[in-house]
Amino acid sequence: MRHAYLPVVVVGGGVAGLATALAMAPAPVRLLCRAHDGCGSASALAQGGIAAALDPQDSAAAHAADTLAAGANHNDAAMVQWLAAEAPAAIAWLQAQGVVFDSDAQGRLQLGREGGHGAARIVHAGGDASGAVLVQALRAMAQAAMHVQWRGGVDVDGLLLRGGRVVGVRTRDERGRHEQVEAAAVVLATGGIGASYARTSNPPGADGAGLALGLAAGAAPRDLEFVQFHPTALDVPGHCLPLITEALRGAGARLHDADGNALMAGVHPLGDLAPRDVVSRRVAAEQAAGGRVWLDATAVDGDWGKRFPTVLAACLAHGFDPRRQALPVTPAAHFHMGGLATDADGRTSVPGLYAVGEVACNGVHGANRLASNSLLEGVLCGRRLGRLLADASVSASGNGPLRVIERGESLPSDQLAALRELLWRSAGPVREAGALRDAWRACAALAELGWQARLAKALLRAMRLRRRSLGAHWRQDRGCPR
């Protein structure tokens, strides 16, 4: 039967969740978010824009080739070809939703270039405020849509199962009150795990809660070891650091050490625009040697208030003017290529449970995501999943008693801070067997106290099992195969 009586529950208000909900029209959707207004997603902080081969001299094949190269050919090739081929249509759909992309005086879309791309193919909206512009437009569409029921201020801390099938969620509001919500299907669009690290470009809500919940329900994981570190977050005290967009390097900014020497000279043919894992390791190596790394963007021309308003505001707030002085930068946890294993349509290994966006892993990013493919994936995979759920015969049927699979209690704040530091030291841009082993043992000792420790155990296990360096997973063990 069709889901005429029960809605599909979508958990998460970022680009992937919003695209899924919108594509389901006219089927009923309940969109659940932690924040009342849907803010706080990593999507809203995205600065880099969306990759699409729109220039006549560019091609989907070239976009796909760059995606595969950045992903160390660990990608699902069919998904990559599909993503690159559908990218121009994603831009057109977003424009139809009210997104206004940056254009030149003739009305042509402006195309930028970022790390790992062999051509200028990044479209932006509001300069480096692309993610915020996209989320604002899609949120307005979702809140106005008759088929979407929006509810903020709730955390989904449990899944309802009957006969091995997910048939709903359990929510907890700000007063700690629980409610069970039955559903024809559940879509996790909860984002990544960056906030599990001591230094991240992600918001606090990107804590891996959705991934932990899916794993608790028995969903199979995939590629958990692949964590991307952005090489240029502003190096200031704190947990969630301001991101310094890669587009600055595409516009002429350069990395150098404390003595003014070009940091990436002789390291990679693309220099400062090398893939993020390469640049992050170089920055981390300089820091490990006791040095500090700087990004000099003083040669970048144009109106910063239009081109890079987010970076300019963040830097000024911390006492730096990027137009006149070099910026101290550091790697920071940025994107999780791994997640709940899904097929091309977002199905996990648990019936009734779907995942989309950063919490999911369909193989499109491989071992290292290409810059500006994340919003693209969220839009395209969200729309694909939404159409599937709207058209398919989805039923919440199942046999047996209803049971609740809980994510579990959170670690106390002091232990959570210590866990973040532990992951930063042992599971950062460069990894080593002994440190991974010791970190896993420390997490095992905390596993009964909080779900974050159990999630960290799963991440560290995957990192320990992959002894060969690949993409963003770099092992420095002596004798470890490269």
Secondary structure, 3 states (H helix, E strand, C coil): CCCCCCCEEEECCCHHHHHHHHHCCCCCEEEECCCCCCCCCHHHHCCCCEECCCCCCCCHHHHHHHHHHHCCCCCCHHHHHHHHHHHHHHHHHHHHCCCCCCECCCCCECCECCCCCCCCCEECCCHHHHHHHHHHHHHHHHHHCCCEEEECCEEEEEEEEECCEEEEEEEEECCCCEEEEECCEEEECCCCCHHHCCCECCCCCCCCHHHHHHHHCCCCEECCCCEEEEEEEECCCCCECCECCCHHHHCCCEEECCCCCECCCCCCCCHHHCCHHHHHHHHHHHHHCCCCEEEECCCCCCCHHHHCHHHHHHHHHCCCCCCCCCEEEEEEEEEECCEEECCCCCECCCCCEEECHHHEECCCCCCCCCCCCHHHHHHHHHHHHHHHHHHCCCCCCCCCCEEEEECCCCCCHHHHHHHHHHHHHHCCCCECHHHHHHHHHHHHHHCCCCHHHHHHHHHHHHHHHCCCCECCECECCCCCCC
